[in-house]
């Protein structure tokens, strides 16, 4: 990324600061207290710090809780929350309680303001009126748009998009996403071609176009920073979430919780331990009996070790960290033979750097140790199982193996990932699905029955009709009737059209010098986003793109100066007739990609390799960074 593009990516922070400052300046009063929802603390740190808020008149900052002391008379109370109706109701109840404590049903002389991220919901405005607080509580919309988490990674920090859009089919969140993408196009220029894959991605693209029609910008279109853009739905490539990655950053997210570009490391527990039922084992305690929590910033500019190893194969990372530890030990040996003036210089100049390097190295060695402890013993077996499912081998053995895991070493999310992957690759029958539901509920409780209903809504689990009661009898009758072959599922359909299952030569590239994006899954599968990026960047004409992606269902094309979405064939015809110019080959060789529903570090690593192999620049953006466990957790 060149310096000017670097500044533009970081410029989104300045835009967010200006928007927040505008809101705070609208709120009168010098004595302001800020009450912030816990999940918004980390993202807000990317926008502004405590000192900046103090300079804007904020005296005290509280974490939002249902029990909080009433504000002092004359105070300005500012709530900073997400667009969540339940949390908003709790706030209104809290404001009512403050009024009751002062002997009134209304808030009194305290001024209340609520800043909602990313959009104020119509239901929130209605609830405000129903509660009788309209006029006493002011609502403000605030969207920090894109937060730059690392080089080439942008996030909107809206974590529940997959649950709302793909499970509940509520498209409310798409408007704020469209507004943020429109801002990106204002800052970086309008791309010559925009490809969408999935119905929700197409909706977002249409919203962007409508916003631009009503609010035309003065953005320069002649020399955009990004020649092409791609928006794709998360449900078009579930495999890249469900498969277990082998890259260092990917495995970090498998073990510990990631929040806004930071890894939250709990000394007492991790995601693997907390997801299992440890009925007989006691949790290990620290010296003071309390768990300590540390944060590791997953940012290349803040952590050199992370920067060097984030997209490497984990097996390579361990050997590199071991070599680095030995090198630091050797440097300590040299310091013993120094003269006094050399030792003096070493202590004042180099020793603090060495001490800091050792501290960071120790943190990463601990992470590697945890990864090995939690995944090491079963990792190869898990890789073989996933490989068999992706390539459609040994279906019965895969069924038995998952069933065994479910009954002996079940994990709340990981086991469901395997079940969902098996359904995507081999279409679970009603009998098989019912058996999995029964075994899962026997382990984790029947309150989780709704989880399977939610997974069905997004296509990760088969739909079981209520009338299909006696499956075994029905199957015996049907076994004597010749039935048509089971239809190919969407995973294999897209895998065949876009060659997502790598050839043996490509997948067998070395761990320390990969040549195929499939290395992120040990050579099993190429993430869809990486393959599309590769196709777009290597194409010499739109015809080249059309040949490789035209068979892909749900692909939409938006070309410059064309108002409506076109199919690939329509775009081909328009280019041949000379109505629009051919945007390929891309100049500059830059692509902006937005994944609607969450992006994984495995996909980021795969795109980084494509970027390296094609000599291009890819900016990968999403509403949040997730792991496979995060995806499954949204069904709960």
C-alpha positions as CSV (number, residue, x, y, z in Angstrom):
1,X,0.0,0.0,0.0
2,X,1.5,3.4,-1.0
3,X,1.7,6.3,1.4
4,X,-1.3,8.2,0.0
5,X,-3.5,5.1,0.2
6,X,-2.3,4.5,3.7
7,X,-3.4,8.0,4.7
8,X,-6.8,7.5,3.1
9,X,-7.4,4.3,5.1
10,X,-6.4,6.0,8.3
11,X,-8.5,9.0,7.2
12,X,-11.7,7.1,8.1
13,X,-10.7,7.7,11.8
14,X,-10.6,11.4,11.3
15,X,-14.0,11.4,9.6
16,X,-15.4,9.4,12.6
17,X,-13.9,11.9,15.0
18,X,-15.4,14.8,13.2
19,X,-18.9,13.2,13.2
20,X,-18.6,12.4,17.0
21,X,-17.4,15.9,17.7
22,X,-20.4,17.3,15.8
23,X,-22.8,15.3,18.0
24,X,-21.0,16.3,21.3
25,X,-21.0,19.9,20.3
26,X,-24.8,19.7,19.7
27,X,-25.3,18.6,23.3
28,X,-25.3,21.7,25.5
29,X,-23.8,21.7,29.0
30,X,-20.3,21.6,30.5
31,X,-20.8,18.8,33.0
32,X,-21.2,15.6,30.9
33,X,-21.1,12.0,31.9
34,X,-20.7,9.2,29.3
35,X,-22.3,5.8,29.9
36,X,-21.0,3.3,27.2
37,X,-22.1,-0.2,26.3
38,X,-19.3,-2.7,27.1
39,X,-19.2,-4.1,23.6
40,X,-18.5,-0.6,22.1
41,X,-15.5,0.3,24.3
42,X,-12.9,-1.4,22.1
43,X,-14.2,0.0,18.8
44,X,-14.4,3.5,20.3
45,X,-10.7,3.3,21.3
46,X,-9.9,3.1,17.5
47,X,-11.8,6.4,17.1
48,X,-10.8,8.5,20.1
49,X,-9.2,8.3,23.5
50,X,-10.2,9.3,27.0
51,X,-8.2,12.5,26.8
52,X,-10.1,13.6,23.7
53,X,-13.4,12.9,25.4
54,X,-12.3,15.0,28.4
55,X,-11.4,17.8,26.1
56,X,-15.0,17.7,24.7
57,X,-16.5,18.2,28.2
58,X,-16.9,14.6,29.4
59,X,-16.1,14.4,33.1
60,X,-16.7,10.8,33.9
61,X,-17.1,7.6,31.9
62,X,-19.1,4.6,33.1
63,X,-19.6,1.1,31.7
64,X,-23.4,0.6,31.1
65,X,-25.0,-1.6,33.8
66,X,-28.6,-2.1,34.8
67,X,-27.6,-0.8,38.3
68,X,-26.0,2.6,38.2
69,X,-26.1,5.5,40.6
70,X,-28.5,8.4,39.7
71,X,-26.8,11.4,38.1
72,X,-26.2,14.6,40.1
73,X,-28.6,17.5,39.5
74,X,-27.7,19.6,36.5
75,X,-25.7,16.8,34.8
76,X,-25.8,15.9,31.2
77,X,-26.1,12.2,30.8
78,X,-24.9,10.7,27.5
79,X,-25.6,7.0,26.7
80,X,-23.5,5.4,23.9
81,X,-25.1,2.2,22.8
82,X,-25.6,-0.2,19.8
83,X,-28.9,-0.3,17.8
84,X,-30.4,-2.9,20.2
85,X,-34.0,-2.5,21.3
86,X,-33.5,-4.5,24.5
87,X,-30.6,-2.3,25.7
88,X,-32.5,0.8,24.8
89,X,-35.5,-0.4,26.9
90,X,-33.1,-1.0,29.8
91,X,-31.9,2.6,29.5
92,X,-35.4,4.0,29.5
93,X,-36.3,1.9,32.5
94,X,-33.1,3.3,34.2
95,X,-34.1,6.9,33.4
96,X,-37.6,6.2,34.8
97,X,-36.0,4.9,38.0
98,X,-33.8,8.0,38.3
99,X,-37.0,10.1,38.1
100,X,-38.7,7.9,40.7
101,X,-35.8,8.3,43.1
102,X,-36.3,12.1,42.9
103,X,-40.1,11.7,43.6
104,X,-41.2,12.3,40.0
105,X,-42.0,10.1,37.0
106,X,-40.0,12.2,34.7
107,X,-36.2,12.7,34.7
108,X,-36.1,16.1,36.3
109,X,-33.4,18.6,35.5
110,X,-30.9,16.0,34.2
111,X,-30.6,16.1,30.5
112,X,-30.4,12.7,28.8
113,X,-29.0,12.0,25.3
114,X,-28.6,8.6,23.6
115,X,-26.0,8.1,20.8
116,X,-26.9,5.0,18.8
117,X,-24.4,3.0,16.6
118,X,-24.7,2.7,13.7
119,X,-28.4,3.8,13.1
120,X,-31.3,4.9,15.2
121,X,-34.1,2.2,14.8
122,X,-37.7,3.3,14.1
123,X,-38.7,0.9,16.9
124,X,-36.5,2.8,19.3
125,X,-38.2,6.1,18.4
126,X,-41.6,4.4,18.9
127,X,-40.6,3.0,22.3
128,X,-39.4,6.4,23.4
129,X,-42.9,7.8,22.7
130,X,-44.6,4.8,24.4
131,X,-42.5,5.3,27.5
132,X,-43.5,9.0,27.7
133,X,-39.9,10.2,27.4
134,X,-40.1,11.9,24.0
135,X,-38.8,15.4,24.5
136,X,-36.8,14.4,27.6
137,X,-34.4,12.0,25.8
138,X,-32.7,13.0,22.6
139,X,-31.5,10.4,20.0
140,X,-28.5,10.7,17.8
141,X,-27.2,8.5,15.0
142,X,-23.4,7.8,14.9
143,X,-21.6,5.5,12.5
144,X,-17.8,5.2,12.8
145,X,-17.8,3.6,9.3
146,X,-14.6,1.7,8.5
147,X,-12.1,1.1,11.3
148,X,-8.6,0.2,10.1
149,X,-7.6,-2.8,12.2
150,X,-4.4,-3.7,10.3
151,X,-2.8,-3.3,6.9
152,X,-5.4,-4.1,4.3
153,X,-8.2,-4.9,6.8
154,X,-11.2,-2.6,7.4
155,X,-14.1,-3.4,9.7
156,X,-17.4,-1.7,10.4
157,X,-17.5,-3.3,13.9
158,X,-21.1,-4.3,13.6
159,X,-20.9,-7.9,15.0
160,X,-24.5,-9.1,14.6
161,X,-25.0,-8.7,10.9
162,X,-25.0,-12.5,10.2
163,X,-27.6,-13.1,12.8
164,X,-29.9,-10.3,11.7
165,X,-29.5,-10.6,7.9
166,X,-28.9,-14.3,7.2
167,X,-30.7,-16.0,10.1
168,X,-33.6,-13.6,11.0
169,X,-33.7,-12.1,7.4
170,X,-33.9,-8.6,8.8
171,X,-32.2,-6.3,6.3
172,X,-32.3,-3.1,8.5
173,X,-28.5,-3.2,8.9
174,X,-27.9,-3.1,5.2
175,X,-28.6,0.7,5.0
176,X,-25.8,1.7,7.4
177,X,-23.4,-0.7,5.5
178,X,-24.4,0.9,2.2
179,X,-23.8,4.4,3.6
180,X,-20.3,3.3,4.8
181,X,-19.5,1.8,1.3
182,X,-20.7,5.0,-0.3
183,X,-18.3,7.0,2.0
184,X,-15.5,4.7,0.9
185,X,-16.3,5.5,-2.7
186,X,-16.3,9.3,-1.9
187,X,-12.8,9.0,-0.3
188,X,-11.2,6.5,-2.8
189,X,-13.2,7.3,-5.9
190,X,-15.9,5.2,-7.8
191,X,-14.6,1.9,-9.0
192,X,-14.9,1.1,-12.7
193,X,-16.7,-2.2,-12.0
194,X,-18.5,-3.6,-9.0
195,X,-19.4,-7.3,-8.8
196,X,-21.9,-8.7,-6.3
197,X,-22.4,-12.3,-5.3
198,X,-25.6,-13.0,-3.3
199,X,-29.0,-11.3,-3.0
200,X,-28.1,-9.2,0.0
201,X,-24.9,-7.9,-1.6
202,X,-26.9,-6.9,-4.6
203,X,-29.3,-5.0,-2.3
204,X,-26.4,-3.1,-0.7
205,X,-25.0,-2.2,-4.1
206,X,-28.4,-0.9,-5.3
207,X,-28.7,1.2,-2.1
208,X,-25.2,2.7,-2.7
209,X,-26.3,3.7,-6.2
210,X,-29.6,5.2,-5.0
211,X,-27.8,7.2,-2.3
212,X,-25.3,8.5,-4.9
213,X,-28.2,9.5,-7.2
214,X,-29.8,11.6,-4.5
215,X,-26.6,12.9,-3.0
216,X,-24.0,13.1,-5.8
217,X,-20.5,13.6,-4.5
218,X,-17.6,15.6,-6.0
219,X,-15.4,12.5,-5.8
220,X,-12.9,12.3,-8.7
221,X,-13.9,9.3,-11.0
222,X,-11.1,9.6,-13.5
223,X,-8.4,8.2,-11.2
224,X,-9.9,6.0,-8.5
225,X,-7.6,4.4,-6.0
226,X,-9.5,1.1,-6.6
227,X,-10.3,-0.1,-10.1
228,X,-12.7,-2.8,-9.0
229,X,-14.9,-3.7,-6.0
230,X,-16.5,-7.0,-5.0
231,X,-19.3,-7.4,-2.4
232,X,-20.3,-11.0,-1.5
233,X,-22.6,-12.7,1.0
234,X,-21.2,-14.8,3.8
235,X,-23.6,-17.7,2.9
236,X,-21.9,-18.1,-0.5
237,X,-18.8,-19.5,1.2
238,X,-19.6,-21.1,4.5
239,X,-16.6,-23.5,4.1
240,X,-14.0,-20.8,4.8
241,X,-15.6,-20.3,8.2
242,X,-16.3,-23.9,9.1
243,X,-12.9,-25.3,8.1
244,X,-10.2,-25.1,10.7
245,X,-7.4,-22.8,9.5
246,X,-3.7,-23.5,9.9
247,X,-2.4,-20.0,9.9
248,X,-1.1,-18.4,13.1
249,X,-3.7,-15.5,13.2
250,X,-6.5,-17.9,12.3
251,X,-5.6,-20.3,15.2
252,X,-5.3,-17.4,17.5
253,X,-9.0,-16.6,16.9
254,X,-9.9,-20.3,17.4
255,X,-8.5,-20.3,20.9
256,X,-9.1,-16.7,22.2
257,X,-11.8,-14.1,21.7
258,X,-11.1,-11.3,19.3
259,X,-12.5,-7.9,19.8
260,X,-11.9,-5.0,17.4
261,X,-8.4,-6.1,16.4
262,X,-7.4,-7.2,19.9
263,X,-7.0,-10.7,21.2
264,X,-8.4,-11.1,24.7
265,X,-6.2,-13.7,26.5
266,X,-7.7,-15.1,29.6
267,X,-5.1,-16.9,31.8
268,X,-7.7,-19.2,33.3
269,X,-9.8,-20.2,30.3
270,X,-10.1,-20.1,26.5
271,X,-12.7,-20.7,23.9
272,X,-12.0,-24.5,23.7
273,X,-12.2,-25.0,27.4
274,X,-15.3,-22.9,27.9
275,X,-17.2,-24.7,25.1
276,X,-16.8,-28.1,26.6
277,X,-18.6,-29.7,29.5
278,X,-16.0,-30.3,32.2
279,X,-18.1,-32.1,34.8
280,X,-15.3,-33.8,36.6
281,X,-12.4,-31.4,36.1
282,X,-11.7,-28.3,38.2
283,X,-10.7,-25.1,36.6
284,X,-7.0,-24.2,37.2
285,X,-6.7,-21.2,39.4
286,X,-4.0,-18.5,39.4
287,X,-2.0,-17.6,42.4
288,X,-4.6,-15.1,43.8
289,X,-7.5,-17.3,42.7
290,X,-8.5,-14.8,40.0
291,X,-8.1,-15.0,36.2
292,X,-5.9,-12.4,34.7
293,X,-6.8,-11.0,31.3
294,X,-4.3,-9.4,28.8
295,X,-4.7,-8.0,25.3
296,X,-2.6,-8.6,22.2
297,X,-3.1,-6.0,19.5
298,X,-3.4,-7.9,16.2
299,X,-1.8,-5.0,14.4
300,X,1.4,-5.1,12.4
301,X,2.6,-1.7,13.4
302,X,2.2,-2.5,17.1
303,X,3.5,-6.0,17.3
304,X,6.5,-7.0,15.1
305,X,6.3,-10.7,15.9
306,X,2.6,-10.7,14.9
307,X,3.5,-8.8,11.7
308,X,6.1,-11.3,10.7
309,X,4.1,-14.5,11.5
310,X,0.4,-13.6,11.2
311,X,-0.2,-15.3,7.9
312,X,2.4,-18.1,8.2
313,X,1.6,-21.8,8.6
314,X,1.5,-22.5,12.3
315,X,4.1,-25.3,12.0
316,X,6.6,-22.7,10.6
317,X,5.8,-20.1,13.3
318,X,6.8,-22.5,16.1
319,X,10.3,-23.1,14.6
320,X,10.8,-19.4,13.9
321,X,9.8,-18.3,17.4
322,X,12.2,-21.0,18.8
323,X,15.0,-19.6,16.7
324,X,14.2,-16.1,17.9
325,X,14.3,-17.2,21.5
326,X,17.7,-18.8,21.0
327,X,19.0,-15.6,19.4
328,X,17.9,-13.5,22.4
329,X,19.7,-16.0,24.7
330,X,22.9,-15.8,22.6
331,X,22.8,-12.0,22.9
332,X,22.6,-12.3,26.7
333,X,25.8,-14.4,26.6
334,X,27.6,-11.7,24.6
335,X,26.7,-9.1,27.2
336,X,28.7,-10.9,29.9
337,X,32.0,-10.3,28.0
338,X,31.4,-6.6,27.6
339,X,33.7,-3.9,29.1
340,X,32.3,-1.4,31.5
341,X,31.7,1.4,29.0
342,X,30.2,-1.1,26.5
343,X,27.9,-2.5,29.3
344,X,26.9,1.1,30.2
345,X,25.8,1.8,26.6
346,X,24.1,-1.6,26.3
347,X,22.1,-1.1,29.5
348,X,21.0,2.5,28.5
349,X,20.2,1.8,24.9
350,X,19.8,-1.8,24.0
351,X,18.7,-3.5,27.2
352,X,15.2,-1.9,27.3
353,X,14.6,-3.0,23.7
354,X,15.8,-6.6,24.5
355,X,13.6,-6.7,27.6
356,X,10.5,-5.5,25.5
357,X,11.3,-8.1,22.8
358,X,11.6,-10.9,25.4
359,X,8.2,-9.8,26.9
360,X,6.5,-9.9,23.5
361,X,8.2,-13.2,22.5
362,X,7.1,-14.7,25.9
363,X,3.5,-13.7,25.1
364,X,3.6,-15.4,21.7
365,X,5.3,-18.5,23.0
366,X,2.5,-18.8,25.6
367,X,-0.1,-18.5,22.8
368,X,1.7,-21.2,20.7
369,X,1.8,-23.5,23.8
370,X,-2.0,-23.0,24.3
371,X,-2.7,-23.7,20.7
372,X,-0.7,-26.9,20.8
373,X,-2.3,-28.0,24.1
374,X,-5.9,-27.4,23.0
375,X,-5.7,-28.5,19.4
376,X,-2.5,-30.5,19.0
377,X,-3.5,-34.0,20.0
378,X,-6.6,-34.1,17.7
379,X,-5.5,-31.6,15.0
380,X,-4.4,-34.1,12.4
381,X,-7.4,-36.3,12.9
382,X,-9.6,-33.2,12.5
383,X,-7.8,-32.1,9.3
384,X,-8.3,-35.6,7.8
385,X,-12.0,-35.5,8.7
386,X,-12.6,-32.1,7.1
387,X,-10.6,-33.1,4.1
388,X,-12.7,-36.2,3.7
389,X,-15.9,-34.2,3.9
390,X,-14.8,-31.5,1.4
391,X,-13.8,-34.1,-1.2
392,X,-16.9,-36.3,-0.5
393,X,-14.9,-39.4,0.7
394,X,-15.9,-41.9,3.4
395,X,-19.3,-40.3,4.2
396,X,-20.3,-43.1,6.6
397,X,-17.0,-42.9,8.4
398,X,-17.4,-39.1,8.7
399,X,-20.9,-39.6,10.2
400,X,-19.6,-42.1,12.7
401,X,-16.6,-39.9,13.6
402,X,-18.7,-36.8,14.3
403,X,-21.2,-38.9,16.2
404,X,-18.4,-40.2,18.4
405,X,-17.0,-36.7,19.0
406,X,-20.5,-35.6,19.9
407,X,-21.0,-38.3,22.5
408,X,-17.4,-38.4,24.0
409,X,-15.7,-35.0,23.5
410,X,-18.4,-32.6,22.4
411,X,-17.8,-28.8,22.1
412,X,-20.7,-26.4,22.0
413,X,-19.6,-24.7,18.8
414,X,-16.9,-26.9,17.2
415,X,-19.1,-30.0,17.0
416,X,-21.9,-28.0,15.3
417,X,-19.3,-26.7,12.8
418,X,-18.5,-30.3,11.8
419,X,-22.2,-31.1,11.5
420,X,-22.9,-28.1,9.4
421,X,-19.9,-28.8,7.1
422,X,-21.1,-32.4,6.7
423,X,-24.5,-31.1,5.6
424,X,-23.0,-28.7,3.1
425,X,-20.8,-31.4,1.6
426,X,-23.2,-34.4,1.6
427,X,-26.8,-33.2,2.4
428,X,-27.8,-34.7,5.7
429,X,-31.0,-36.8,5.5
430,X,-33.9,-36.3,7.9
431,X,-32.9,-39.4,10.0
432,X,-29.3,-38.3,10.3
433,X,-30.2,-34.7,11.2
434,X,-32.7,-35.9,13.8
435,X,-30.1,-38.2,15.4
436,X,-27.6,-35.3,15.6
437,X,-30.2,-33.0,17.2
438,X,-31.1,-35.7,19.8
439,X,-27.4,-36.4,20.7
440,X,-26.6,-32.7,20.8
441,X,-29.5,-31.8,23.1
442,X,-28.7,-34.8,25.3
443,X,-25.3,-33.3,25.9
444,X,-26.0,-29.5,26.1
445,X,-29.7,-29.4,27.0
446,X,-33.0,-29.2,25.0
447,X,-33.1,-25.4,25.3
448,X,-30.7,-25.5,22.3
449,X,-33.4,-26.9,20.0
450,X,-33.9,-23.5,18.5
451,X,-30.3,-23.4,17.4
452,X,-31.0,-26.0,14.7
453,X,-34.0,-24.0,13.6
454,X,-31.8,-20.9,13.2
455,X,-29.1,-22.9,11.3
456,X,-31.8,-24.1,9.0
457,X,-32.8,-20.5,8.2
458,X,-29.3,-19.7,6.9
459,X,-28.8,-23.0,5.0
460,X,-26.4,-24.7,7.4
461,X,-28.8,-27.5,8.5
462,X,-31.5,-29.4,6.7
463,X,-35.1,-28.6,7.1
464,X,-37.1,-31.3,8.9
465,X,-40.9,-31.1,8.2
466,X,-43.2,-31.7,11.3
467,X,-45.1,-34.5,9.5
468,X,-42.1,-36.6,8.9
469,X,-42.4,-38.7,12.1
470,X,-41.6,-42.3,11.4
471,X,-38.5,-41.9,9.1
472,X,-37.4,-45.5,9.3
473,X,-40.7,-47.0,8.0
474,X,-40.9,-44.4,5.2
475,X,-37.3,-45.1,4.1
476,X,-37.9,-48.8,3.9
477,X,-40.9,-48.2,1.6
478,X,-38.9,-45.7,-0.5
479,X,-35.8,-48.0,-0.7
480,X,-37.6,-50.2,-3.3
481,X,-38.5,-47.2,-5.6
482,X,-35.8,-45.8,-8.0
483,X,-35.3,-42.2,-6.9
484,X,-33.4,-39.5,-8.8
485,X,-29.9,-38.8,-7.7
486,X,-29.5,-36.2,-5.0
487,X,-28.9,-32.8,-6.4
488,X,-25.5,-31.2,-6.1
489,X,-25.3,-28.8,-3.2
490,X,-24.2,-25.2,-3.5
491,X,-20.7,-25.9,-2.1
492,X,-19.8,-28.3,-4.8
493,X,-21.6,-26.3,-7.4
494,X,-19.5,-23.2,-6.7
495,X,-16.4,-25.3,-6.1
496,X,-16.6,-26.8,-9.5
497,X,-17.4,-23.6,-11.3
498,X,-14.7,-21.6,-9.7
499,X,-12.2,-24.4,-9.1
500,X,-12.1,-24.0,-5.3
501,X,-10.8,-27.5,-4.8
502,X,-7.1,-27.1,-5.7
503,X,-5.1,-29.4,-7.9
504,X,-2.7,-31.7,-6.1
505,X,0.4,-29.9,-7.4
506,X,-0.8,-26.5,-6.3
507,X,-2.0,-27.6,-2.8
508,X,1.2,-29.3,-2.2
509,X,3.2,-26.1,-2.0
510,X,5.7,-25.8,0.8
511,X,4.6,-24.3,4.2
512,X,7.2,-21.6,4.2
513,X,6.7,-20.6,0.5
514,X,3.0,-21.2,-0.4
515,X,2.0,-20.8,-4.0
516,X,-1.8,-21.5,-3.6
517,X,-4.3,-19.8,-1.3
518,X,-5.5,-23.2,-0.2
519,X,-2.4,-23.3,2.1
520,X,-4.6,-21.6,4.8
521,X,-6.6,-24.8,5.0
522,X,-3.6,-27.2,4.5
523,X,-4.2,-27.5,0.8
524,X,-7.8,-28.6,1.1
525,X,-9.9,-25.6,-0.1
526,X,-9.4,-22.2,-1.7
527,X,-11.5,-19.4,-0.1
528,X,-14.0,-18.1,-2.6
529,X,-13.0,-14.5,-1.9
530,X,-9.4,-15.2,-2.8
531,X,-10.4,-17.0,-6.0
532,X,-12.6,-14.2,-7.2
533,X,-9.8,-11.7,-6.4
534,X,-7.4,-13.8,-8.4
535,X,-9.8,-14.0,-11.4
536,X,-10.5,-10.2,-11.4
537,X,-6.8,-9.3,-11.1
538,X,-5.5,-11.7,-13.7
539,X,-8.2,-10.9,-16.3
540,X,-7.1,-9.1,-19.5
541,X,-10.7,-8.4,-20.5
542,X,-14.3,-8.7,-19.2
543,X,-14.6,-11.8,-21.4
544,X,-11.9,-13.5,-19.3
545,X,-14.0,-12.8,-16.2
546,X,-17.2,-13.9,-17.8
547,X,-15.8,-17.3,-18.9
548,X,-14.8,-18.1,-15.3
549,X,-17.7,-16.7,-13.3
550,X,-20.7,-16.6,-15.6
551,X,-22.0,-20.0,-14.4
552,X,-22.0,-18.7,-10.8
553,X,-25.6,-18.2,-9.6
554,X,-26.5,-14.8,-8.3
555,X,-23.6,-12.8,-9.8
556,X,-24.5,-9.1,-10.5
557,X,-22.4,-6.6,-12.4
558,X,-22.4,-2.8,-11.9
559,X,-20.5,-0.8,-14.5
560,X,-19.6,2.9,-14.4
561,X,-22.4,5.2,-15.8
562,X,-24.9,2.3,-15.9
563,X,-27.6,2.8,-13.3
564,X,-29.0,-0.8,-13.0
565,X,-27.5,-4.1,-12.1
566,X,-26.7,-6.4,-15.1
567,X,-26.1,-10.1,-15.5
568,X,-22.7,-11.2,-16.8
569,X,-24.3,-11.8,-20.3
570,X,-25.9,-8.3,-20.3
571,X,-22.6,-6.7,-19.3
572,X,-20.8,-8.6,-22.1
573,X,-23.3,-7.4,-24.7
574,X,-23.1,-3.7,-23.4
575,X,-19.3,-3.8,-23.7
576,X,-19.4,-5.4,-27.2
577,X,-21.9,-2.7,-28.4
578,X,-19.5,0.0,-27.1
579,X,-22.1,1.4,-24.6
580,X,-19.5,1.1,-21.8
581,X,-15.8,0.7,-21.9
582,X,-14.2,-2.6,-20.8
583,X,-12.8,-2.1,-17.3
584,X,-10.2,-4.9,-17.7
585,X,-7.3,-5.2,-17.3
586,X,-7.5,-3.3,-14.1
587,X,-5.6,-0.1,-13.8
588,X,-4.5,0.4,-11.1
589,X,-4.3,-3.2,-10.0
590,X,-6.3,-2.6,-6.8
591,X,-9.5,-4.3,-5.5
592,X,-11.8,-3.4,-2.7
593,X,-13.7,-6.5,-1.3
594,X,-16.5,-6.4,1.2
595,X,-17.8,-9.6,2.8
596,X,-21.3,-9.2,4.2
597,X,-21.6,-11.3,7.4
598,X,-18.0,-11.4,8.7
599,X,-14.5,-12.2,7.4
600,X,-12.0,-14.7,8.8
601,X,-8.2,-14.4,9.1
602,X,-7.9,-17.4,6.9
603,X,-9.5,-15.4,4.1
604,X,-7.4,-12.4,4.8
605,X,-4.2,-14.6,4.6
606,X,-5.4,-16.1,1.3
607,X,-6.0,-12.7,-0.2
608,X,-2.6,-11.5,1.0
609,X,-1.0,-14.4,-0.9
610,X,-3.0,-13.5,-4.1
611,X,-1.9,-9.9,-3.6
612,X,1.7,-11.1,-3.4
613,X,1.5,-13.4,-6.4
614,X,-0.3,-10.9,-8.7
615,X,1.7,-7.8,-7.6
616,X,-1.6,-6.0,-6.7
617,X,-3.3,-4.4,-3.7
618,X,-6.4,-5.9,-2.0
619,X,-8.3,-4.2,0.8
620,X,-10.5,-6.7,2.6
621,X,-13.4,-5.2,4.5
622,X,-16.4,-6.6,6.5
623,X,-18.8,-5.8,9.3
624,X,-16.5,-7.7,11.7
625,X,-13.7,-10.3,11.9
626,X,-14.9,-13.7,12.9
627,X,-13.9,-17.3,13.5
628,X,-16.0,-20.4,12.7
629,X,-17.1,-20.5,16.4
630,X,-18.3,-16.9,16.1
631,X,-20.4,-17.8,13.1
632,X,-22.1,-20.7,14.9
633,X,-22.5,-18.7,18.1
634,X,-24.8,-16.3,16.2
635,X,-27.3,-19.1,15.9
636,X,-27.7,-19.3,19.7
